[in-house]
Amino acid sequence: MRFLHTADWQIGMKAAHAGAAAQRVRDARIDVIRRIQALTREECVDFVLVAGDTFEDHGVSSRLIGQVGDLLAGFDCPVYLIPGNHDPLVAGGVWDRASTQWSRRVRLLFERRPVEVPGGILYPCPLYERWSDDDPTAWIPCEPARTIRIGMAHGSLALPLFQGERHHPINPETAERAGLDYLALGDWHSVQRFRSRDGAERTAYSGTPEPCSFGEDASGFVLLIDIDAPGAAPHIEQRRVGRLQWKTVREEVNLPGQLARLIADLRAHPEPEGTLVRLELGGLLFAAESACIDELDQLLASRFLYGRLDVSRLVPAPDDDAWIENLPAGSIREAARRLREAAAGDATAGQALLELYRIAQGDAA
Amino acid sequence: MIVLRLEVFGFRCWRDSVAVEFHPEQINILHGPNGSGKSTLLWALARALLDTHRAGGRAVEELRPWGAGLAPTIVVEFEHGGRRYRLRKGFLENRHAGLEEYKDGRFLALAEYEKAEDAVREMLLAERAPRELAAPERWGLARALWCPQDHLAIDALDERVLGAVGQVLGQTGLDEYASRLKRQVEEAYLAYWTPTGRAKGGKDAPKWVQSKKILAGRRQDLRQAQMTLEEFHRAQKKARELEAARAAAEQRLDHARRRVEELEEKLAAWRQASAQAKALEAQWQARRQEAAGLLNRVEQLNKLRERLGQLEARIREIDAELPAKQAARQKLETAVASLRRELEALQADEERLASRDMLLTKAENYARYRAEREELERLLGCAAELSNRLREAQETLQTLGAPDDSTLTQIEKLAAEQTQLEIRLEGALLHVELQPRESRRVEVIRGDPPGPLEVAAGASLRIRGSPVVELDLEGFGRLVVSGPAEGAAELKAKLGELADRLASLKAPYGAAGLDELRRRREQRLHLEAGIAHTRRELDALLAGRTPDALGERLNQIRVELQRLEALYPEWGEAPPDVLQLRSALAADRAALQDRRRSLGTELDTRQAELTELGQDCARLAAEREALAAERRQAETQIKELESNGLSDADRADRARAAAVEAIGFEERYRRELATLQALGPDPAPDLDRTRLDRQAAEQEFQSAGQDYHHHLGVLANLSAQAPYETLVHLEEEIERLSAEIESDRRRAEALKRLHDEIAACDALAGRALVEPVAQRASKLLARIAGDHLRSVRLGDGLSPESVLPRDAGTEAALEALSAGEREQVHFAVRLALAELLTRDAGERHLVALDDVLVVTDDGRLGRVLELLEELRPYAQLVILTCHPDRYGSLPRAHFIDAASLSRPR
């Protein structure tokens, strides 16, 4: 049995943190389905498991639902989906529309009963509500292993790793208890694999195939699973399908020239069109380098899919006063000195000083 | 900048073209009568050099000549910075601006429109007014150097002019670079803020302000989208609830249907078992009843027979006991009747005692009346006596003729006065006493007694008189004795008057003398005391009553007594002994009451005995009756029980047989009953209820289904709106706008901070200029007006605020000065600034003065002219005046007659 395990597509998710690139971030989540499709074709998988949270919310448009259905219908192999906690099976939800719009090739598993899949038996655990304290895998019976038995569920493993708000807690020993060869999980956005007592990795979160925000470092993957026989240890291969990079750069500027080097690094960044950058600068701003700030801003806006520049922790360099002495004597120079003194603890004063610098530089030009 | 030539067309009163040439070196005196257009020319110069050609509005319209539709046009030739320029400016329909520079013998175009105007304003450090005529605050140097009519006093100067002044004074000033930077800062600042420091709004609002409005709209939309999404989620939740309700209703319906089926089956089985059990029970009961009936009959017969014997025995006992009790009762009834009769007899005695009681009451009344009659008669007698006494005393008093104390006192007083007067009169009279040795005849001519008198020898004759006693003595002659004339007459008069008064007072009392009056008075007092005493006695006797009332009461009593004596005539002779009557009556009454008590007690005892005995007899009689009835009944029952024709032995046999059959049927019945009980109670009521439940469940299921499907439609409508996507897009847009706004806002704040810091530094710099300028103005003022005003105090904008007179320890406001001195203070400040900005700055500028110093006296004006002459080499002076003669002493003056220019309309 060879299948692909994915989950948490979160189609339609909001991406306000991506600014103007939000729509592109959402579109990327559609595009990744195509890459998954290509991968399944390429790797000749028997079927695909989508372990919940296909959609971000029931309030997504019918157009989007149809778009996903069309993409799924294009898979060569069966695709099995279960509702997750973001898209539980409820009346009037996405699954009502999907049921009527989608091709029968796409197997929507709404009941907790075994389903025959190529090479074995699948025990799906669809969710019927957003929050629950019940283990959705509790119904899976322990039966003789006459064939490969796999489970598919969505929820939080009851482990210390998954702190915070838990929903649908899943017994970490479900695979062992029920005698499953593999338990495909969804909900956690990063890849996580867990060993059973026999040493085999039989429980795994595939993570989301396309990272959703800054800090999701182990996202952007799908899992290819091979199980040779009932009871055999699954072979799990992690394959990247995500295209977007969410990059956070924190730089402490202490010396002149650092900003220029940073600009050069950013210019050299591969695939900037697929990269979202959050650049946080702290430290000293030398007056001569204030133009670098504008350049960085423009670079982030023009080359990258999304860029956000945070200079709130930059303060004018304390000994960088040469330009101030070049200002006309009188109130302008005096004002510059006063702003300089205040800039260390007053961001507005620092920015005012930069504005004066720009005006003075612009005039000089 | 100095002005060489000014040409004006279509500007207010200058309808036709007029040109004025100004002397660059001499003091220009532009003179003319009122209304000749002098000030208009100065204003034309200002409008040309300081305003934008695009200015519009009513103020610009008013630049046209009255009643003409001409567009004002002005041409100014001037020098600045060693170069010569020509500016052409047109307004309204002819709006244009062109700056030319004179080179190689001709004017070459240098700039047009705003550029031309900006270049000219820069020469004067002036500010642009966007669309209106520039107010003097924007005139830059011209504000300090040009003084339109009635504008001698300077308001606060702007920082550019102050900067120029400061530069001259060697302080931090404003060079072109600084001016440019400041302008750029100002421009950047004004992109976000108004000149007063408020965030710009309206169509000029900066991006972040405009974006805020959009953001507000988006937030509103977001709230709506959130509400829609919440509505969608609520609808989903409700759909779940409705689905669950529908499922539950379906479950209940299924359950109800199954239950109905079960109960129907059960009911059929139960009914069959019930019918079978009933039949067996009936058989069993019948047999049992037959057996029981027979046994019961035998038993009953035995009991009845035994009972019959008991009844007859008891009847016999009663028949023996009852007659004796009845006889005893009869005796008691007789005794009770006797006692009652005796008691009734006592009632007659009581009535007799009651009549004796009435008699006693009457006797008591009779005795009381008699006593009261005697008393009343006594009282009335005494009262009459006292009244008589009183009347006599009053009559005596009336006839006494005694004065009262007051009158008596007056009489005594008058009598005493009279005596005194008589004594005084006696003393005042002349007394002549004759004692002839021989009898003589004396005639008293004047004196008392008058007339002839015979005096025996040796007798004494007294003659009194006043003031003269004149006697004719026989044989002697006349004897005249005179004394003091006054006194006696008066005294006589007084005495006469007194006598009259006394007579008047005594008249009511007759001729009684004083002693008599006194005696009468005493008697009166005695009588009055007696009368009072008698009155008191009478009052005490009557005790508030009147004799008439007592008499009336006496009459009433006499009537009562007569009535009683009519009833009891013997009482008139011998009144009844009330005490005796009372005591006898009391004794008889007591005896009667004792007897009554005794009889009553005995009667009660007998009565109780009689009642008890009567109850016993009644009870025995009733018991006998009941026993007799029971005996009859028992006999009847025995007859009935024996009527079936069987003997007792036959009956017993028949009963045993029936009992055996009953046992058999009972066993079968019990078995059948157990089967029935195993089926439970009659399921028919349950079935009816369950059918109703089923019906209700059907309705509920249908209703739940309808609600559910209806709500699915609502949910479908909501989901078709894609509420989540709408929300997502709005959130993203809001995030983007917020970031933009924040970035722009920070920049706005930074520019404001920069602008404000520079302004604060300018203010500090401005304050540093005040003292040097004030000192210079003070010196000029001293040269004009003398040093009694000593020094001028300027505000931060270099406008004069007060002076410090030499002879005063405190400052004096300008309003405290005379109009002339006030005028001179303002002029001194203007002149000080003009000196700084021209002579000290090394730059010749036009200094224009329109009708200043109108109230300055000729002496001080002369000193002003000296100062102007001193300034002349360093500045171009143009003075507008109606009095050219005042400036006639200027050595180098160029007079321009406004009237000789083209005729103003």
Interface residues (C-beta under 8 A of the other chain):
Chain A: G12 M13 K14 A15 A16 H17 A18 G19 A20 A22 Q23 R26 E56 D57 H58 G59 V60 S61 S62 R63 L64 V90 A91 G92 G93 V94 D96 R97 E129 R308 L327 P328 A329 G330 S331 I332 E334 A335 R338 L339 A347 T348 A349 Q351 A352 L353 L354 E355 L356 I359 A360 G362 D363
Chain B: E159 G163 G166 T172 G173 L174 D175 Y177 A178 R180 L181 K182 Q184 V185 A188 L229 F232 H233 A235 Q236 A239 R240 L242 E243 Y708 H711 L712 L715 A716 L718 S719 A720 A722 P723 Y724 E725 T726 L727 V728 E731 E732 I734 E735 R736 A739 R746 R747 E749 A750 L751 R753 L754 E757 I758 A759 A760 C761 D762 L764 A765
